Amino acid sequence: MNRLTVQIVVSVLAAGGLAAGWTFSQASMSAEPEPPPARAQQAYPAVTTLAVKPGNYQAQVTGFGQAQPVQRLQLAAEVSGRVTQLSARLRSGQRFKAGELLLKIDSTAYRQALASARAELASAEVELLQQQQNRKQARAEWQRSGLGGKPDSALALYQPQVDAAAAKVVYARQLLARAQADLNKTEVRAPFNALVVSRSVELGSYLQPGSALVQLYGSDQLEVSVELSARQWQSLPRLDETQQAPTAWPVMLVDTETGQRWQGQVDRATAHIDGASRQRALIIRVDKPLQRSQPIYPGTFVKAEIPGRELHALWQLPASALTRSNRVWYLDGEDRLQNQPAEVRFRRDGQVYLQPVVALQSAQIVVQPLASYLPGMKVIPHPAQVLPGRAEDSVAAVDSTIAVDSTVAVDSTVAVENGGMP
């Protein structure tokens, strides 16, 4: 075998060895076991919960109403005549004390009528005296005549004449009183402490009885009529049989536009239910409304915060825990979501107070329920963190998804049922 042949044989054997080694290597690699696949990370929703249990709380009832004056009057003329004097302050927004002069009407004819009535009275009194004298003389003459019994006619002793004269005196006195009253009515005065709302007369105007003069509102007191439902009435103290309020029942009134606050007093309640609203009204009184550092004006629309009686065994929850459909979500013993209708008794300062859910005395309530929640859904509870500040901001909610070993992933980033957005 020559040298070239030997080199070819060696090359073939080397190539075969390499091929066999690669084949063995591949067979060995394919024989090794494959590692198990990684378990998928899934997520349960994380919810913020608040542990609640029944407690006793003083109720607060909220209602709305408009401040109105207790006294309102469209003042009108009672006699005819021309306006001869008009108060310079008789303008809208000005205030008058009771008895202050507003305007005068020409009194010439009424002074004349008064003088005539006085003359008529004087004449009638003279006639009465004359008839009484005649009666006295007639009785004396009858006694001197020696005749027994009584005259055939009462006219003989002047008794009817005296009675007629006495009646004329009474009539004349009535005419005098009427003439004096008519004269007094030519001076128009404020009947009570009043605020001028509008004026319908000018200097020189000719008036007839009934002509509108000025519209007045009483300035001593305002009233706010607040209509309340039957449920709200159950949270208030009981009134007596006359529907009068007990002493010292203050109410806070809040201007719905500016937030200005005033203190009023419950005065009474209506004793009927309004046919349209099916509600009953509580009347709140405000004394000296225009003399306060911040006056409350007639027509102001206010919110009334009325303190009620102490209610027992209620849950106190942040308002965010109540859904738009008036339900609360809570966790059962297996950290699954459940919900029940809420029976709200009252609201105050961003909190709601409701009857405990049936068969639950204490519970883990979801602070911010989401629209995606379903009954029976498994969740991860997170206790609420109480923060300083306003009541409605006092609970920090951390509703998110936490990775756990699971077979289903639920995305909790959806709109809050109470109306929030993700």
VOPAGU-2260 file (C-alpha; in pm, 1 decimal, decimal comma):
REM VOPAGU-2260
SITE   aa  ch    i         X         Y         Z
SITE  MET   A    0       0,0       0,0       0,0
SITE  ASN   A    1     153,1     325,9     -98,9
SITE  ARG   A    2     169,0     637,4     113,6
SITE  LEU   A    3    -127,4     810,1     -53,7
SITE  THR   A    4    -353,5     516,2      13,8
SITE  VAL   A    5    -259,0     513,6     380,6
SITE  GLN   A    6    -345,4     884,0     417,8
SITE  ILE   A    7    -687,6     831,0     260,6
SITE  VAL   A    8    -768,4     541,0     493,5
SITE  VAL   A    9    -663,5     742,0     798,7
SITE  SER   A   10    -878,0    1037,5     692,1
SITE  VAL   A   11   -1183,9     815,5     641,9
SITE  LEU   A   12   -1139,5     654,9     983,9
SITE  ALA   A   13   -1102,9     996,0    1150,6
SITE  ALA   A   14   -1414,7    1128,8     984,0
SITE  GLY   A   15   -1609,7     822,5    1089,8
SITE  GLY   A   16   -1492,5     864,4    1448,6
SITE  LEU   A   17   -1605,3    1222,7    1456,3
SITE  ALA   A   18   -1945,2    1129,4    1315,3
SITE  ALA   A   19   -1986,9     853,7    1570,9
SITE  GLY   A   20   -1892,1    1087,3    1855,4
SITE  TRP   A   21   -2140,0    1352,7    1746,7
SITE  THR   A   22   -2414,0    1087,7    1717,1
SITE  PHE   A   23   -2340,1     959,1    2067,8
SITE  SER   A   24   -2339,8    1310,4    2207,2
SITE  GLN   A   25   -2679,3    1388,6    2056,3
SITE  ALA   A   26   -2820,3    1060,5    2186,9
SITE  SER   A   27   -2690,8    1139,5    2535,7
SITE  MET   A   28   -2840,6    1489,1    2535,1
SITE  SER   A   29   -3178,5    1361,3    2420,6
SITE  ALA   A   30   -3178,3    1105,4    2699,5
SITE  GLU   A   31   -3153,0    1370,3    2976,3
SITE  PRO   A   32   -3496,1    1462,8    3143,7
SITE  GLU   A   33   -3647,8    1810,5    3063,3
SITE  PRO   A   34   -3694,8    2055,2    3357,7
SITE  PRO   A   35   -4062,3    2115,5    3467,5
SITE  PRO   A   36   -4229,2    2439,0    3333,5
SITE  ALA   A   37   -4240,8    2736,7    3566,7
SITE  ARG   A   38   -4574,2    2782,7    3748,1
SITE  ALA   A   39   -4767,4    3083,9    3621,5
SITE  GLN   A   40   -4799,1    3378,4    3859,7
SITE  GLN   A   41   -5170,5    3471,0    3887,3
SITE  ALA   A   42   -5342,7    3746,6    4094,7
SITE  TYR   A   43   -5630,8    3798,4    4338,8
SITE  PRO   A   44   -5769,7    4151,3    4389,0
SITE  ALA   A   45   -5639,2    4323,9    4699,3
SITE  VAL   A   46   -5910,3    4518,8    4885,7
SITE  THR   A   47   -5895,4    4765,6    5170,0
SITE  THR   A   48   -6119,4    4660,1    5455,6
SITE  LEU   A   49   -6237,7    4827,0    5771,7
SITE  ALA   A   50   -6330,4    4628,9    6081,1
SITE  VAL   A   51   -6662,7    4756,0    6217,6
SITE  LYS   A   52   -6884,8    4669,8    6508,0
SITE  PRO   A   53   -7207,9    4825,6    6640,4
SITE  GLY   A   54   -7187,6    5144,1    6846,7
SITE  ASN   A   55   -7408,5    5422,9    6982,6
SITE  TYR   A   56   -7411,6    5754,7    6796,4
SITE  GLN   A   57   -7607,2    6080,0    6814,2
SITE  ALA   A   58   -7807,0    6110,7    6495,9
SITE  GLN   A   59   -7791,8    6412,5    6269,6
SITE  VAL   A   60   -8070,2    6481,5    6025,2
SITE  THR   A   61   -8005,0    6698,7    5721,4
SITE  GLY   A   62   -8270,4    6889,3    5531,6
SITE  PHE   A   63   -8303,6    7190,5    5306,8
SITE  GLY   A   64   -8526,8    7495,2    5308,3
SITE  GLN   A   65   -8557,9    7864,5    5230,1
SITE  ALA   A   66   -8541,1    8137,2    5494,1
SITE  GLN   A   67   -8868,7    8329,5    5501,7
SITE  PRO   A   68   -8984,7    8615,9    5725,1
SITE  VAL   A   69   -9238,7    8527,9    5992,5
SITE  GLN   A   70   -9429,0    8852,5    5915,8
SITE  ARG   A   71   -9502,3    8951,2    5557,8
SITE  LEU   A   72   -9740,9    9230,5    5459,0
SITE  GLN   A   73   -9849,9    9409,5    5144,5
SITE  LEU   A   74   -9948,6    9738,4    5306,1
SITE  ALA   A   75  -10249,8    9909,2    5140,5
SITE  ALA   A   76  -10426,9   10241,7    5179,1
SITE  GLU   A   77  -10741,7   10242,0    5393,3
SITE  VAL   A   78  -10861,0   10590,4    5295,2
SITE  SER   A   79  -10858,7   10791,5    4974,3
SITE  GLY   A   80  -10652,5   11100,4    4909,2
SITE  ARG   A   81  -10332,8   11238,1    4765,4
SITE  VAL   A   82   -9992,8   11149,7    4912,9
SITE  THR   A   83   -9856,7   11469,7    5066,4
SITE  GLN   A   84   -9552,0   11335,5    5250,2
SITE  LEU   A   85   -9322,0   11041,7    5182,6
SITE  SER   A   86   -9039,3   10926,7    5407,7
SITE  ALA   A   87   -8701,1   10973,6    5241,9
SITE  ARG   A   88   -8605,9   10625,4    5367,3
SITE  LEU   A   89   -8907,6   10453,8    5213,2
SITE  ARG   A   90   -8697,7   10256,8    4965,2
SITE  SER   A   91   -8614,9    9893,9    4905,8
SITE  GLY   A   92   -8366,3    9759,9    5160,7
SITE  GLN   A   93   -8438,9   10022,0    5429,1
SITE  ARG   A   94   -8554,5    9921,3    5774,8
SITE  PHE   A   95   -8821,8   10083,8    5993,7
SITE  LYS   A   96   -8909,3   10038,9    6356,8
SITE  ALA   A   97   -9267,6    9966,0    6457,4
SITE  GLY   A   98   -9469,6   10290,4    6459,5
SITE  GLU   A   99   -9234,6   10490,6    6236,1
SITE  LEU   A  100   -9404,9   10715,4    5979,1
SITE  LEU   A  101   -9392,6   10589,9    5621,3
SITE  LEU   A  102   -9615,5   10842,5    5440,7
SITE  LYS   A  103   -9902,6   11087,9    5485,2
SITE  ILE   A  104  -10225,2   11131,4    5289,7
SITE  ASP   A  105  -10405,7   11466,6    5256,7
SITE  SER   A  106  -10615,4   11489,6    5573,6
SITE  THR   A  107  -10821,4   11803,1    5505,4
SITE  ALA   A  108  -11149,0   11623,2    5439,6
SITE  TYR   A  109  -11095,9   11393,0    5736,1
SITE  ARG   A  110  -11031,3   11675,4    5979,6
SITE  GLN   A  111  -11352,4   11836,2    5858,1
SITE  ALA   A  112  -11540,6   11508,8    5905,3
SITE  LEU   A  113  -11397,7   11482,1    6256,7
SITE  ALA   A  114  -11513,4   11835,5    6344,3
SITE  SER   A  115  -11861,2   11761,8    6207,4
SITE  ALA   A  116  -11880,6   11441,8    6411,9
SITE  ARG   A  117  -11786,1   11632,5    6725,8
SITE  ALA   A  118  -12062,3   11885,8    6656,3
SITE  GLU   A  119  -12315,2   11608,6    6602,0
SITE  LEU   A  120  -12215,6   11451,7    6931,1
SITE  ALA   A  121  -12244,7   11778,5    7116,5
SITE  SER   A  122  -12591,6   11841,1    6969,4
SITE  ALA   A  123  -12702,8   11489,3    7058,7
SITE  GLU   A  124  -12579,1   11526,8    7415,3
SITE  VAL   A  125  -12769,4   11855,3    7451,2
SITE  GLU   A  126  -13086,1   11694,2    7323,8
SITE  LEU   A  127  -13043,4   11407,2    7566,9
SITE  LEU   A  128  -13007,3   11649,3    7857,2
SITE  GLN   A  129  -13321,2   11836,5    7742,3
SITE  GLN   A  130  -13526,9   11519,3    7722,3
SITE  GLN   A  131  -13401,5   11401,0    8059,5
SITE  GLN   A  132  -13513,4   11737,6    8206,3
SITE  ASN   A  133  -13852,6   11706,1    8040,4
SITE  ARG   A  134  -13893,2   11356,7    8188,4
SITE  LYS   A  135  -13810,7   11487,7    8534,8
SITE  GLN   A  136  -14068,7   11766,7    8511,5
SITE  ALA   A  137  -14336,7   11536,2    8369,9
SITE  ARG   A  138  -14296,4   11289,3    8654,7
SITE  ALA   A  139  -14320,4   11572,7    8910,6
SITE  GLU   A  140  -14640,9   11709,4    8751,9
SITE  TRP   A  141  -14794,6   11362,0    8739,0
SITE  GLN   A  142  -14728,4   11314,7    9107,8
SITE  ARG   A  143  -14875,8   11658,5    9194,1
SITE  SER   A  144  -15192,2   11585,3    8995,4
SITE  GLY   A  145  -15290,3   11311,4    9241,6
SITE  LEU   A  146  -15375,3   11070,4    8965,7
SITE  GLY   A  147  -15300,7   10709,6    9045,1
SITE  GLY   A  148  -15145,8   10447,2    8820,5
SITE  LYS   A  149  -14954,7   10527,5    8504,6
SITE  PRO   A  150  -15039,6   10752,9    8208,6
SITE  ASP   A  151  -15207,2   10598,3    7907,6
SITE  SER   A  152  -14902,1   10676,4    7696,9
SITE  ALA   A  153  -14534,2   10656,2    7791,8
SITE  LEU   A  154  -14487,6   10977,2    7592,8
SITE  ALA   A  155  -14649,1   11168,8    7877,8
SITE  LEU   A  156  -14350,1   11100,8    8099,1
SITE  TYR   A  157  -14095,3   11150,3    7813,2
SITE  GLN   A  158  -13934,0   10807,3    7850,8
SITE  PRO   A  159  -13933,5   10726,9    7474,6
SITE  GLN   A  160  -13794,0   11073,5    7401,4
SITE  VAL   A  161  -13508,5   11014,9    7647,2
SITE  ASP   A  162  -13432,8   10673,8    7494,6
SITE  ALA   A  163  -13422,3   10820,0    7141,5
SITE  ALA   A  164  -13193,0   11101,2    7250,7
SITE  ALA   A  165  -12962,2   10854,1    7426,0
SITE  ALA   A  166  -12945,0   10643,4    7106,8
SITE  LYS   A  167  -12851,0   10953,7    6907,7
SITE  VAL   A  168  -12567,3   11017,2    7149,1
SITE  VAL   A  169  -12436,3   10661,9    7103,8
SITE  TYR   A  170  -12458,7   10698,8    6725,2
SITE  ALA   A  171  -12281,5   11034,0    6732,4
SITE  ARG   A  172  -12001,4   10887,9    6941,7
SITE  GLN   A  173  -11957,5   10608,9    6687,9
SITE  LEU   A  174  -11942,4   10863,9    6406,4
SITE  LEU   A  175  -11679,6   11055,1    6600,8
SITE  ALA   A  176  -11472,3   10742,1    6657,6
SITE  ARG   A  177  -11491,9   10656,7    6287,9
SITE  ALA   A  178  -11392,2   11007,2    6184,9
SITE  GLN   A  179  -11098,6   10995,4    6423,6
SITE  ALA   A  180  -10991,7   10654,1    6287,5
SITE  ASP   A  181  -11012,7   10779,6    5929,1
SITE  LEU   A  182  -10800,1   11078,9    6019,8
SITE  ASN   A  183  -10543,9   10851,0    6186,5
SITE  LYS   A  184  -10527,6   10639,4    5870,5
SITE  THR   A  185  -10399,1   10935,8    5673,2
SITE  GLU   A  186  -10067,7   10873,3    5852,4
SITE  VAL   A  187   -9935,0   10534,1    5742,6
SITE  ARG   A  188   -9690,0   10382,9    5993,3
SITE  ALA   A  189   -9490,5   10059,5    6009,0
SITE  PRO   A  190   -9704,5    9801,1    6191,1
SITE  PHE   A  191   -9394,4    9608,0    6310,7
SITE  ASN   A  192   -9016,0    9621,1    6284,3
SITE  ALA   A  193   -8991,1    9588,0    5910,9
SITE  LEU   A  194   -8767,5    9567,5    5606,3
SITE  VAL   A  195   -8890,2    9746,7    5293,8
SITE  VAL   A  196   -8903,1    9507,0    4999,5
SITE  SER   A  197   -9072,3    9726,8    4738,9
SITE  ARG   A  198   -9268,8   10053,6    4708,0
SITE  SER   A  199   -9573,4   10111,8    4488,2
SITE  VAL   A  200   -9648,2   10479,0    4559,3
SITE  GLU   A  201   -9486,6   10816,6    4492,5
SITE  LEU   A  202   -9525,5   11165,0    4630,8
SITE  GLY   A  203   -9844,4   11313,6    4482,6
SITE  SER   A  204  -10002,8   10978,8    4400,7
SITE  TYR   A  205  -10380,4   10969,6    4446,1
SITE  LEU   A  206  -10490,6   10669,1    4645,4
SITE  GLN   A  207  -10814,1   10480,0    4683,2
SITE  PRO   A  208  -10891,2   10239,6    4967,0
SITE  GLY   A  209  -10704,8    9920,8    4884,9
SITE  SER   A  210  -10431,2   10085,7    4677,6
SITE  ALA   A  211  -10096,8    9907,8    4725,0
SITE  LEU   A  212   -9840,7   10114,7    4914,0
SITE  VAL   A  213   -9537,4    9910,7    5016,9
SITE  GLN   A  214   -9438,1    9547,8    5073,5
SITE  LEU   A  215   -9283,7    9479,6    5414,2
SITE  TYR   A  216   -9099,3    9186,1    5567,4
SITE  GLY   A  217   -9069,8    9153,5    5943,6
SITE  SER   A  218   -8706,2    9195,7    6051,8
SITE  ASP   A  219   -8729,7    9032,9    6397,3
SITE  GLN   A  220   -8752,1    8667,1    6295,2
SITE  LEU   A  221   -8702,3    8433,5    6002,3
SITE  GLU   A  222   -8833,9    8079,5    5964,0
SITE  VAL   A  223   -8698,4    7785,7    5767,0
SITE  SER   A  224   -8945,5    7508,4    5686,4
SITE  VAL   A  225   -8752,2    7182,2    5641,3
SITE  GLU   A  226   -8946,3    6884,6    5504,7
SITE  LEU   A  227   -8834,9    6549,0    5646,6
SITE  SER   A  228   -8919,8    6190,2    5564,6
SITE  ALA   A  229   -9073,3    5944,2    5810,1
SITE  ARG   A  230   -8732,8    5774,6    5849,4
SITE  GLN   A  231   -8571,7    6108,7    5942,0
SITE  TRP   A  232   -8842,8    6183,1    6196,9
SITE  GLN   A  233   -8758,6    5855,8    6371,5
SITE  SER   A  234   -8410,2    5992,3    6442,7
SITE  LEU   A  235   -8537,5    6312,0    6611,3
SITE  PRO   A  236   -8656,4    6373,8    6968,5
SITE  ARG   A  237   -9029,3    6351,9    7020,4
SITE  LEU   A  238   -9233,9    6672,0    7028,8
SITE  ASP   A  239   -9519,9    6729,6    7272,8
SITE  GLU   A  240   -9884,5    6698,7    7177,6
SITE  THR   A  241   -9893,4    7063,8    7061,0
SITE  GLN   A  242   -9598,9    6997,1    6824,4
SITE  GLN   A  243   -9388,4    7251,9    7013,3
SITE  ALA   A  244   -9014,5    7193,5    7037,8
SITE  PRO   A  245   -8841,9    7119,2    7367,8
SITE  THR   A  246   -8622,1    7394,8    7508,1
SITE  ALA   A  247   -8268,3    7446,1    7374,8
SITE  TRP   A  248   -8281,0    7254,1    7048,7
SITE  PRO   A  249   -8022,8    7440,7    6836,8
SITE  VAL   A  250   -7984,5    7380,7    6464,4
SITE  MET   A  251   -7695,9    7480,8    6238,5
SITE  LEU   A  252   -7797,6    7646,6    5911,1
SITE  VAL   A  253   -7548,5    7651,0    5623,0
SITE  ASP   A  254   -7577,0    7869,4    5312,9
SITE  THR   A  255   -7568,1    7625,1    5020,3
SITE  GLU   A  256   -7381,0    7877,2    4802,5
SITE  THR   A  257   -7127,0    8042,7    5034,1
SITE  GLY   A  258   -7098,3    7797,1    5323,9
SITE  GLN   A  259   -7178,4    8073,7    5576,1
SITE  ARG   A  260   -7317,6    7925,6    5898,0
SITE  TRP   A  261   -7580,8    8050,2    6142,6
SITE  GLN   A  262   -7738,8    7897,8    6449,8
SITE  GLY   A  263   -8114,8    7871,0    6466,4
SITE  GLN   A  264   -8364,5    7711,0    6701,5
SITE  VAL   A  265   -8631,8    7448,3    6642,3
SITE  ASP   A  266   -8962,3    7625,3    6701,2
SITE  ARG   A  267   -9233,6    7373,7    6615,2
SITE  ALA   A  268   -9345,0    7111,7    6366,5
SITE  THR   A  269   -9639,5    7092,9    6134,6
SITE  ALA   A  270   -9911,5    6849,8    6234,3
SITE  HIS   A  271   -9988,3    6730,0    5881,7
SITE  ILE   A  272   -9815,0    6551,1    5595,1
SITE  ASP   A  273   -9783,7    6744,9    5271,5
SITE  GLY   A  274   -9997,7    6587,8    5001,8
SITE  ALA   A  275   -9742,4    6644,5    4725,6
SITE  SER   A  276   -9413,1    6553,8    4893,4
SITE  ARG   A  277   -9558,4    6307,8    5149,0
SITE  GLN   A  278   -9330,3    6465,5    5407,3
SITE  ARG   A  279   -9376,8    6658,5    5729,5
SITE  ALA   A  280   -9204,9    6990,4    5803,4
SITE  LEU   A  281   -8993,3    7100,9    6096,8
SITE  ILE   A  282   -8993,8    7478,8    6150,1
SITE  ILE   A  283   -8662,3    7640,3    6249,7
SITE  ARG   A  284   -8660,6    7995,2    6386,4
SITE  VAL   A  285   -8381,6    8252,0    6352,5
SITE  ASP   A  286   -8402,6    8555,8    6584,6
SITE  LYS   A  287   -8263,1    8899,1    6486,4
SITE  PRO   A  288   -8141,3    8772,4    6147,2
SITE  LEU   A  289   -8028,1    9114,7    6021,0
SITE  GLN   A  290   -7844,2    9213,7    6339,1
SITE  ARG   A  291   -7584,6    8937,1    6324,0
SITE  SER   A  292   -7222,8    8988,1    6224,2
SITE  GLN   A  293   -7309,4    8800,9    5904,4
SITE  PRO   A  294   -7680,3    8866,9    5837,2
SITE  ILE   A  295   -7905,1    8596,7    5700,1
SITE  TYR   A  296   -8141,1    8746,9    5445,9
SITE  PRO   A  297   -8493,7    8639,8    5351,2
SITE  GLY   A  298   -8481,9    8406,6    5054,8
SITE  THR   A  299   -8149,1    8242,8    5149,5
SITE  PHE   A  300   -8149,3    7871,3    5065,3
SITE  VAL   A  301   -7988,3    7677,6    5347,8
SITE  LYS   A  302   -7900,3    7327,9    5458,8
SITE  ALA   A  303   -8019,7    7248,5    5809,7
SITE  GLU   A  304   -7804,7    7020,1    6026,3
SITE  ILE   A  305   -8046,1    6904,5    6295,7
SITE  PRO   A  306   -7909,0    6712,3    6595,8
SITE  GLY   A  307   -8120,1    6409,4    6674,0
SITE  ARG   A  308   -8143,5    6156,9    6953,5
SITE  GLU   A  309   -7889,6    5886,1    7037,0
SITE  LEU   A  310   -7929,7    5575,3    6822,9
SITE  HIS   A  311   -7802,6    5237,7    6933,2
SITE  ALA   A  312   -7622,1    4951,0    6756,7
SITE  LEU   A  313   -7522,0    5123,9    6433,5
SITE  TRP   A  314   -7222,9    5078,3    6203,8
SITE  GLN   A  315   -7011,8    5382,8    6124,2
SITE  LEU   A  316   -6856,1    5363,6    5776,2
SITE  PRO   A  317   -6688,2    5606,6    5536,6
SITE  ALA   A  318   -6928,7    5721,7    5267,6
SITE  SER   A  319   -6711,6    5553,3    5002,7
SITE  ALA   A  320   -6811,2    5211,9    5141,2
SITE  LEU   A  321   -7169,6    5263,5    5027,0
SITE  THR   A  322   -7234,9    5191,0    4660,7
SITE  ARG   A  323   -7458,9    5394,7    4438,7
SITE  SER   A  324   -7723,8    5124,4    4471,3
SITE  ASN   A  325   -7707,7    5152,2    4852,4
SITE  ARG   A  326   -7522,6    4826,3    4921,2
SITE  VAL   A  327   -7215,3    4735,9    5125,1
SITE  TRP   A  328   -6951,8    4475,4    5040,0
SITE  TYR   A  329   -6791,7    4266,6    5314,0
SITE  LEU   A  330   -6572,2    3955,9    5350,2
SITE  ASP   A  331   -6695,3    3621,2    5471,8
SITE  GLY   A  332   -6486,8    3377,1    5674,3
SITE  GLU   A  333   -6297,3    3261,4    5363,6
SITE  ASP   A  334   -6203,5    3613,3    5244,9
SITE  ARG   A  335   -6464,9    3604,4    4972,9
SITE  LEU   A  336   -6674,7    3904,8    4874,5
SITE  GLN   A  337   -7040,9    3927,0    4972,6
SITE  ASN   A  338   -7284,1    4219,4    4962,2
SITE  GLN   A  339   -7608,4    4321,8    5130,5
SITE  PRO   A  340   -7850,2    4616,6    5103,9
SITE  ALA   A  341   -7768,1    4896,7    5349,9
SITE  GLU   A  342   -8027,8    5058,7    5575,3
SITE  VAL   A  343   -7880,0    5406,4    5627,1
SITE  ARG   A  344   -8008,4    5590,8    5935,5
SITE  PHE   A  345   -7818,6    5917,6    5883,3
SITE  ARG   A  346   -7505,2    6076,2    5734,0
SITE  ARG   A  347   -7258,4    6319,5    5889,2
SITE  ASP   A  348   -6915,0    6460,1    5798,9
SITE  GLY   A  349   -6840,1    6211,2    5522,6
SITE  GLN   A  350   -6958,1    5913,0    5730,3
SITE  VAL   A  351   -7268,3    5696,2    5697,7
SITE  TYR   A  352   -7441,9    5529,4    5991,2
SITE  LEU   A  353   -7646,3    5221,4    5912,4
SITE  GLN   A  354   -7813,9    4923,0    6066,1
SITE  PRO   A  355   -7575,6    4622,7    6080,1
SITE  VAL   A  356   -7617,8    4370,3    5802,2
SITE  VAL   A  357   -7850,2    4087,3    5904,6
SITE  ALA   A  358   -7677,0    3815,5    6111,6
SITE  LEU   A  359   -7352,5    4016,1    6136,1
SITE  GLN   A  360   -7247,4    4199,9    6449,5
SITE  SER   A  361   -6893,3    4273,1    6337,6
SITE  ALA   A  362   -6756,9    4254,4    5985,6
SITE  GLN   A  363   -6473,3    4342,2    5750,5
SITE  ILE   A  364   -6625,3    4606,6    5524,2
SITE  VAL   A  365   -6472,2    4692,2    5185,5
SITE  VAL   A  366   -6385,4    5062,3    5192,2
SITE  GLN   A  367   -6398,8    5124,3    4815,9
SITE  PRO   A  368   -6606,9    4862,7    4633,1
SITE  LEU   A  369   -6545,2    4828,7    4260,1
SITE  ALA   A  370   -6793,5    4766,9    3983,4
SITE  SER   A  371   -6613,2    4444,0    3887,6
SITE  TYR   A  372   -6674,9    4271,8    4220,9
SITE  LEU   A  373   -6884,4    3956,0    4217,6
SITE  PRO   A  374   -7029,6    3768,0    4514,6
SITE  GLY   A  375   -6798,9    3482,3    4612,5
SITE  MET   A  376   -6489,1    3637,6    4456,8
SITE  LYS   A  377   -6167,1    3553,0    4642,9
SITE  VAL   A  378   -5968,2    3861,2    4752,5
SITE  ILE   A  379   -5668,8    3959,7    4963,0
SITE  PRO   A  380   -5778,2    4186,8    5252,4
SITE  HIS   A  381   -5569,4    4486,2    5360,7
SITE  PRO   A  382   -5667,3    4666,3    5684,0
SITE  ALA   A  383   -5745,3    5034,6    5627,1
SITE  GLN   A  384   -5491,5    5291,6    5742,3
SITE  VAL   A  385   -5644,8    5572,9    5946,4
SITE  LEU   A  386   -5505,1    5908,1    5834,0
SITE  PRO   A  387   -5535,6    6249,7    6003,2
SITE  GLY   A  388   -5761,7    6506,2    5844,2
SITE  ARG   A  389   -6121,6    6519,1    5736,6
SITE  ALA   A  390   -6348,1    6224,2    5801,1
SITE  GLU   A  391   -6398,9    6154,6    5433,3
SITE  ASP   A  392   -6017,6    6135,7    5387,0
SITE  SER   A  393   -5943,7    5937,7    5702,3
SITE  VAL   A  394   -5921,1    5594,0    5538,3
SITE  ALA   A  395   -5641,0    5511,5    5297,1
SITE  ALA   A  396   -5751,4    5245,3    5050,7
SITE  VAL   A  397   -5505,1    5018,7    4866,7
SITE  ASP   A  398   -5716,0    4822,5    4618,3
SITE  SER   A  399   -5485,4    4653,5    4366,8
SITE  THR   A  400   -5385,4    4308,7    4242,2
SITE  ILE   A  401   -5129,8    4098,7    4434,5
SITE  ALA   A  402   -4945,7    3809,3    4265,8
SITE  VAL   A  403   -5027,1    3472,9    4427,2
SITE  ASP   A  404   -5039,9    3108,2    4321,1
SITE  SER   A  405   -5374,7    3083,1    4147,5
SITE  THR   A  406   -5546,2    2953,3    3843,7
SITE  VAL   A  407   -5735,5    3276,5    3756,3
SITE  ALA   A  408   -5608,2    3632,4    3720,3
SITE  VAL   A  409   -5854,7    3916,8    3794,0
SITE  ASP   A  410   -5779,1    4276,0    3696,7
SITE  SER   A  411   -5914,5    4510,3    3962,7
SITE  THR   A  412   -5837,5    4836,8    3785,6
SITE  VAL   A  413   -6199,2    4921,8    3697,1
SITE  ALA   A  414   -6431,6    5206,0    3779,9
SITE  VAL   A  415   -6550,5    5238,5    4139,7
SITE  GLU   A  416   -6921,8    5166,0    4164,3
SITE  ASN   A  417   -6974,5    5486,5    4359,1
SITE  GLY   A  418   -6894,5    5676,1    4041,7
SITE  GLY   A  419   -6513,6    5694,5    4043,8
SITE  MET   A  420   -6286,2    5637,9    3747,4
SITE  PRO   A  421   -5974,4    5414,7    3734,1
